[in-house]
Amino acid sequence: MAVARFFTLTFSLNDDPAENVPRIRNFAEDLHRAICRDDRATLMGQDALDRVTDILSVEVYKKADIAAASKAITSLLNKHSLSEMCRVRRHSNDPLIVPVTLR
């Protein structure tokens, strides 16, 4: 059985949801283009990218793709000026892998 690896991105919308939600959706679309088109990962609920608000989950299929996914997430958060309002947590459905928060 393959072990799924996940990133959960939680955005703080306290400042200005009307301004930040469109930026988060643009980020999600760019992230989808960066890591999902070649079947390395999937965004949970990617059929609803235009409805993303404060939580986005990414499932990475292979252990070898975790670093690339992490790099893409970090790079795109910076590009969209969202890094200060986002908490990124890496976790797994494997009970032996401890959750890690990226910063």
Backbone bond lengths (Angstrom), bond angles and torsions (degrees), N, CA, C in turn:
res aa  C-N    CA-C-N  psi(-1)  N-CA   C-N-CA  omega(-1)  CA-C   N-CA-C  phi
1 M - - - 1.457 - - 1.533 109.40 -
2 A 1.315 116.61 130.52 1.458 121.63 178.34 1.530 109.56 -76.49
3 V 1.297 115.78 144.92 1.457 121.65 178.15 1.520 108.41 -95.44
4 A 1.305 116.54 119.60 1.461 120.20 178.20 1.528 109.20 -77.62
5 R 1.282 115.24 141.97 1.458 121.54 177.82 1.518 107.85 -117.71
6 F 1.313 116.18 135.44 1.454 120.80 -173.63 1.520 111.54 -126.48
7 F 1.315 114.76 149.77 1.451 122.89 166.21 1.524 105.33 -118.15
8 T 1.306 116.93 131.90 1.458 120.66 172.97 1.516 107.21 -114.83
9 L 1.320 115.71 122.86 1.456 122.21 179.91 1.515 107.70 -106.92
10 T 1.320 116.15 121.46 1.461 121.61 179.94 1.519 107.89 -116.08
11 F 1.320 115.84 120.45 1.460 122.18 -177.48 1.519 110.38 -100.67
12 S 1.315 115.78 138.82 1.457 121.93 175.71 1.528 107.72 -91.47
13 L 1.328 116.49 117.75 1.465 120.85 -177.02 1.520 112.54 -101.55
14 N 1.322 117.53 16.41 1.462 121.53 -174.27 1.524 113.49 -59.47
15 D 1.318 117.56 -38.05 1.461 120.52 -173.83 1.528 112.59 -65.46
16 D 1.333 116.12 -63.43 1.456 120.00 -175.02 1.530 110.06 -156.97
17 P 1.340 117.65 87.27 1.466 119.92 -178.00 1.529 113.03 -56.36
18 A 1.310 118.25 -37.91 1.470 120.76 -177.96 1.526 111.45 -61.87
19 E 1.313 117.00 -32.43 1.470 121.20 178.98 1.529 111.38 -87.69
20 N 1.326 117.45 -38.07 1.458 121.05 -172.25 1.523 114.51 -80.26
21 V 1.318 119.21 -34.38 1.466 120.80 -177.79 1.531 111.64 -59.93
22 P 1.334 120.27 -45.41 1.474 118.41 176.81 1.531 113.12 -61.66
23 R 1.323 117.31 -34.48 1.470 120.48 176.90 1.520 110.35 -66.35
24 I 1.328 116.99 -39.88 1.465 121.13 178.65 1.526 109.95 -64.95
25 R 1.307 117.51 -41.21 1.465 121.06 178.92 1.523 111.45 -65.68
26 N 1.323 116.97 -39.70 1.471 120.25 175.98 1.526 110.66 -63.78
27 F 1.332 115.99 -41.57 1.463 121.05 175.52 1.522 110.55 -58.08
28 A 1.341 116.88 -47.31 1.468 121.42 -178.67 1.526 111.19 -60.95
29 E 1.312 117.09 -40.31 1.465 120.46 178.24 1.523 110.85 -65.15
30 D 1.331 116.86 -43.09 1.471 120.24 177.98 1.522 111.22 -64.89
31 L 1.328 116.54 -39.75 1.463 120.58 178.98 1.529 109.74 -64.23
32 H 1.297 116.79 -41.67 1.466 120.86 177.06 1.529 110.33 -58.03
33 R 1.322 116.58 -46.35 1.474 120.36 178.44 1.525 111.68 -63.10
34 A 1.327 116.71 -35.81 1.469 120.56 -175.10 1.521 113.45 -74.56
35 I 1.327 118.19 -38.34 1.469 118.11 -172.15 1.520 115.56 -126.68
36 C 1.314 118.47 -8.26 1.469 119.20 -174.58 1.526 113.95 -103.55
37 R 1.288 117.80 -22.25 1.466 119.95 -175.02 1.516 113.40 -66.78
38 D 1.326 117.65 -27.96 1.467 119.88 179.88 1.536 111.41 -101.39
39 D 1.316 116.28 21.73 1.470 123.06 174.89 1.525 114.22 61.06
40 R 1.330 117.67 31.35 1.465 120.65 173.62 1.517 111.24 -86.29
41 A 1.337 115.86 -24.35 1.458 120.43 -175.35 1.522 109.02 -157.57
42 T 1.318 114.88 170.00 1.458 119.70 173.95 1.524 108.98 -139.12
43 L 1.324 115.28 147.28 1.454 120.24 172.63 1.513 106.23 -91.58
44 M 1.310 116.56 129.20 1.458 120.11 -179.82 1.518 108.84 -64.73
45 G 1.290 115.62 127.50 1.460 120.14 -178.20 1.511 112.30 71.96
46 Q 1.340 117.48 31.23 1.459 119.77 -175.06 1.523 112.43 -62.33
47 D 1.332 117.43 -18.21 1.455 118.91 175.00 1.523 110.64 -69.10
48 A 1.321 116.67 -11.79 1.460 121.27 -178.17 1.527 111.82 -118.08
49 L 1.336 117.52 34.45 1.469 119.74 -179.01 1.523 112.01 -58.18
50 D 1.322 116.72 -30.33 1.461 119.27 179.78 1.525 112.61 -77.46
51 R 1.342 117.11 -0.14 1.464 120.94 177.47 1.527 112.55 -115.23
52 V 1.333 117.84 4.56 1.470 121.16 179.35 1.521 108.91 -63.10
53 T 1.327 116.18 135.30 1.463 119.49 176.75 1.520 110.85 -123.97
54 D 1.339 118.26 -75.27 1.457 118.46 -172.21 1.528 115.14 -118.97
55 I 1.336 119.30 -9.19 1.468 120.81 179.07 1.523 109.17 -134.57
56 L 1.327 114.76 134.56 1.452 121.61 177.85 1.521 107.61 -136.23
57 S 1.317 116.86 131.59 1.459 121.34 179.03 1.518 109.55 -114.45
58 V 1.337 115.16 139.92 1.461 121.99 179.53 1.523 107.33 -123.60
59 E 1.322 117.02 127.95 1.461 121.68 175.17 1.520 108.37 -106.33
60 V 1.332 116.27 123.81 1.464 122.57 178.56 1.525 107.47 -103.48
61 Y 1.323 116.98 129.07 1.460 120.95 -172.18 1.520 114.14 -79.34
62 K 1.331 117.25 -37.84 1.459 119.96 -175.60 1.522 110.35 -118.34
63 K 1.319 115.30 142.70 1.461 120.61 178.14 1.525 111.09 -56.91
64 A 1.317 117.00 -35.21 1.470 121.82 -178.59 1.521 112.58 -65.22
65 D 1.325 118.37 -19.22 1.468 121.58 -177.51 1.529 113.69 -96.00
66 I 1.329 117.49 -1.38 1.464 120.19 -178.05 1.526 111.40 -62.72
67 A 1.321 117.23 -44.76 1.469 120.11 -178.28 1.524 110.91 -62.80
68 A 1.329 117.56 -42.51 1.463 120.87 179.51 1.530 110.61 -64.76
69 A 1.327 116.84 -40.60 1.462 120.50 178.42 1.525 110.53 -64.88
70 S 1.324 116.64 -43.92 1.461 120.94 178.71 1.526 111.43 -60.98
71 K 1.317 115.90 -43.14 1.469 120.66 179.01 1.523 110.86 -64.13
72 A 1.326 117.41 -43.03 1.464 120.81 179.26 1.520 111.32 -63.86
73 I 1.336 116.44 -42.37 1.465 120.32 178.97 1.519 110.21 -61.00
74 T 1.317 117.10 -50.00 1.465 121.39 -178.47 1.524 111.49 -61.81
75 S 1.320 116.09 -46.42 1.463 120.86 -179.24 1.527 111.68 -61.40
76 L 1.327 116.85 -44.84 1.462 120.10 -177.98 1.527 112.21 -73.02
77 L 1.329 117.61 -32.68 1.467 118.93 173.86 1.527 110.05 -60.72
78 N 1.320 116.48 -42.33 1.465 120.13 177.77 1.521 111.60 -66.22
79 K 1.325 116.71 -43.82 1.472 121.40 -179.81 1.524 111.24 -58.42
80 H 1.323 117.11 -40.07 1.465 121.50 -177.82 1.527 112.71 -92.78
81 S 1.333 116.89 9.38 1.473 123.23 179.77 1.529 111.83 53.68
82 L 1.341 115.03 45.81 1.459 120.52 -179.32 1.525 113.07 -115.32
83 S 1.316 117.67 -1.90 1.472 119.80 -172.98 1.524 112.99 -62.91
84 E 1.305 118.11 -31.00 1.469 120.44 -178.58 1.522 112.31 -76.94
85 M 1.323 117.46 -18.40 1.462 119.63 -177.18 1.530 112.51 -111.79
86 C 1.350 116.70 14.60 1.456 119.93 -177.51 1.522 111.49 -126.44
87 R 1.315 115.12 134.59 1.469 121.97 172.63 1.520 106.15 -107.27
88 V 1.331 116.65 123.97 1.460 121.90 -179.86 1.521 108.07 -108.84
89 R 1.319 114.97 126.50 1.466 120.82 -179.93 1.522 108.33 -122.55
90 R 1.318 116.23 127.99 1.464 120.96 176.26 1.519 108.21 -101.99
91 H 1.312 116.83 131.91 1.454 120.44 -179.92 1.516 109.58 -151.12
92 S 1.310 115.94 178.66 1.451 121.65 -173.80 1.518 109.34 -145.84
93 N 1.325 115.59 161.58 1.458 117.56 172.70 1.522 110.83 -86.81
94 D 1.329 116.40 6.89 1.456 122.48 175.54 1.525 107.73 -91.18
95 P 1.351 119.36 119.11 1.462 120.97 -176.48 1.519 114.22 -64.85
96 L 1.326 117.98 -12.02 1.463 120.13 -179.65 1.526 112.49 -87.57
97 I 1.324 117.63 -8.98 1.464 120.62 -179.88 1.527 108.62 -97.53
98 V 1.309 116.14 123.74 1.454 122.43 -177.17 1.528 109.50 -83.88
99 P 1.345 118.36 136.70 1.471 120.29 177.35 1.529 111.31 -59.15
100 V 1.317 115.78 143.92 1.456 122.68 -178.87 1.525 108.07 -129.69
101 T 1.334 117.15 133.67 1.450 121.32 174.66 1.513 108.55 -100.27
102 L 1.324 116.39 126.32 1.467 121.91 -179.98 1.512 109.68 -89.67
103 R 1.302 116.94 143.23 1.470 121.92 175.18 1.478 109.61 -146.87
